[in-house]
Amino acid sequence: MAQDARPQQGPRSLLAVLNSDGKAHPVENTLVAVTIVLGAIAFVSSAFHHLHLLSSWSGLAGILTGAWGQFISATTGERFLLIIGLGAAAIGFFLGMAHGGLFGGVLG
């Protein structure tokens, strides 16, 4: 088989995965990092009922940055990580909304 004839490569760096086309994508990579961080914050904070403001706002911001990142992404690695971050942000957003929403009952 052809894949067995290739020499084994060591682990690739994260930037090599994100920039698999050989070009630098600083804006896209920044959006990936921001989406992952916001998604993680939203997902983890959604487990705590009293942190609904944090989870809903960080989830909303993660959804927006992830959607924009998907729109301008250039490689499959970027798209893969954006979908992971988008999923975590969406779960955090929806659970934050279920626990009290974006404004926490201030308006109503």
TORBA-702019 format. One line per 2 residues: number of its first residue (from 0); their letters; for each residue x negated, y negated, z negated of C-alpha. Coordinates in steps of 0.02 Angstrom, whole numbers, plus 50000, padded with zeros to 5 digits. Layout:
# TORBA-702019
NUM) A) X,Y,Z  ...
***
This chain:
# TORBA-702019
0) MA) 50000,50000,50000  49943,49825,50039
2) QD) 49968,49757,49864  49853,49892,49793
4) AR) 49711,49837,49908  49708,49660,49838
6) PQ) 49584,49624,49701  49661,49604,49530
8) QG) 49675,49425,49472  49668,49364,49293
10) PR) 49808,49266,49212  49856,49108,49305
12) SL) 49873,48941,49220  50041,48856,49205
14) LA) 49990,48719,49326  49940,48851,49454
16) VL) 50115,48924,49440  50201,48755,49452
18) NS) 50090,48694,49595  50090,48856,49693
20) DG) 50082,48763,49858  49912,48690,49814
22) KA) 49973,48511,49796  49993,48410,49637
24) HP) 50172,48368,49585  50155,48256,49432
26) VE) 50334,48190,49433  50412,48362,49457
28) NT) 50299,48441,49325  50344,48303,49202
30) LV) 50529,48334,49232  50500,48520,49201
32) AV) 50413,48485,49036  50544,48359,48978
34) TI) 50686,48477,49024  50606,48623,48932
36) VL) 50577,48517,48775  50751,48441,48776
38) GA) 50829,48611,48808  50734,48689,48663
40) IA) 50784,48547,48546  50966,48558,48599
42) FV) 50971,48748,48586  50889,48760,48416
44) SS) 50983,48613,48339  51150,48681,48400
46) AF) 51134,48822,48274  51160,48694,48135
48) HH) 51334,48618,48125  51277,48453,48049
50) LH) 51152,48421,48191  51286,48405,48324
52) LL) 51231,48228,48372  51054,48287,48406
54) SS) 51107,48442,48501  51238,48354,48607
56) WS) 51131,48204,48655  50973,48305,48688
58) GL) 51076,48431,48785  51152,48295,48892
60) AG) 50982,48218,48926  50912,48391,48965
62) IL) 51052,48426,49088  51023,48260,49177
64) TG) 50833,48279,49187  50849,48460,49240
66) AW) 50975,48418,49376  50863,48281,49444
68) GQ) 50713,48398,49434  50808,48529,49534
70) FI) 50850,48398,49663  50668,48348,49693
72) SA) 50577,48511,49649  50449,48575,49772
74) TT) 50402,48751,49715  50488,48907,49651
76) GE) 50394,48899,49486  50465,48726,49451
78) RF) 50640,48784,49493  50624,48938,49383
80) LL) 50572,48840,49229  50701,48704,49264
82) II) 50841,48834,49263  50779,48902,49096
84) GL) 50778,48726,49022  50945,48682,49101
86) GA) 51026,48837,49027  50961,48800,48852
88) AA) 51012,48617,48866  51187,48664,48926
90) IG) 51213,48788,48784  51152,48659,48658
92) FF) 51261,48524,48736  51419,48627,48735
94) LG) 51394,48691,48558  51354,48514,48501
96) MA) 51515,48455,48581  51611,48593,48494
98) HG) 51535,48546,48325  51579,48361,48334
100) GL) 51528,48285,48499  51419,48141,48555
102) FG) 51486,48014,48432  51530,48124,48283
104) GV) 51703,48053,48253  51641,47873,48243
106) LG) 51759,47815,48379  51914,47907,48329
***
